[in-house]
Structures are given as structure tokens and as C-alpha cells.
């Protein structure tokens, strides 16, 4: 599972703050990231604030995330 730091929060589909850690969503996102990518022309990813990758999730542009190694 990947861990990300949020670099820009204003385009997230949830109320989050810059610097917050987010994690890859392990469950099905019902096509939300794909829909947001197609509608905005910016590739999105589904992430969660739960370190185990559990629901709930939200979408955010991939360019607004920095992978934490």
C-alpha cells in the first residue's frame, strides 16, 4: 500500500489539509477516480485517511500527492 502527503488540498473531494497523510484505498472506488479524471482532464486517485486502506475514501488529483517512501 502506498502512503502520500497531500500537497494541495483545494481540489480534494473531501475536506483535508496540506501535509495530511493519505493512503491508497484498498477497496473498490466505484469508478469515482476514473469519472473525476474524465470530467476534469486531470488524473485522479482514490485515497483514504485510514492507514489500513479502509473506507471511506475520496478522490484527489495525482499531482496533488507526493508519495512518502
C-alpha positions in Angstrom: 0.0 0.0 0.0 1.3 3.5 -0.8 1.4 6.5 1.5 1.0 10.0 0.2 1.4 13.5 1.6 -1.2 16.0 0.4 0.5 18.9 -1.4 -2.7 20.8 -2.4 -6.0 20.4 -0.6 -8.4 22.6 -2.5 -9.1 20.1 -5.3 -9.7 17.1 -3.0 -13.2 15.7 -2.9 -13.1 15.9 0.9 -12.0 18.5 3.5 -8.3 17.8 4.1 -5.3 20.0 4.9 -2.0 20.3 3.2 0.6 17.9 4.8 -2.0 15.3 5.8 -1.0 11.7 5.1 -3.3 9.7 2.9 -3.2 6.1 1.9 -4.2 4.0 -1.2 -7.8 2.9 -1.0 -7.8 -0.9 -0.8 -11.5 -1.3 -1.8 -13.4 -0.6 -4.9 -13.9 3.1 -5.6 -17.0 2.5 -7.9 -15.2 4.3 -10.7 -15.0 7.7 -8.9 -11.4 8.4 -9.7 -12.0 7.5 -13.4 -15.1 9.7 -13.5 -13.2 12.7 -11.9 -10.3 12.2 -14.3 -12.5 12.2 -17.3 -14.6 15.2 -16.2 -11.6 17.4 -15.2 -8.9 16.2 -17.6 -6.6 15.7 -14.6 -5.7 12.2 -13.5 -7.2 11.4 -10.1 -6.6 8.7 -7.4 -8.8 7.3 -4.7 -7.2 7.6 -1.2 -8.3 7.3 2.4 -7.1 8.7 5.7 -7.2 5.2 7.2 -3.7 3.7 7.3 -5.2 0.3 6.6 -6.7 1.5 3.3 -10.3 1.0 4.5 -13.3 3.2 3.6 -14.3 6.0 3.5 -12.2 7.2 0.5 -12.1 10.4 -1.5 -10.6 11.4 -4.8 -7.8 13.8 -5.4 -5.6 14.7 -8.4 -2.5 12.6 -8.5 -0.4 15.7 -9.0 -1.6 17.0 -5.6 0.0 14.0 -3.9 3.6 13.2 -3.0 4.5 9.6 -2.4 6.1 9.0 1.0 8.8 6.3 0.9 
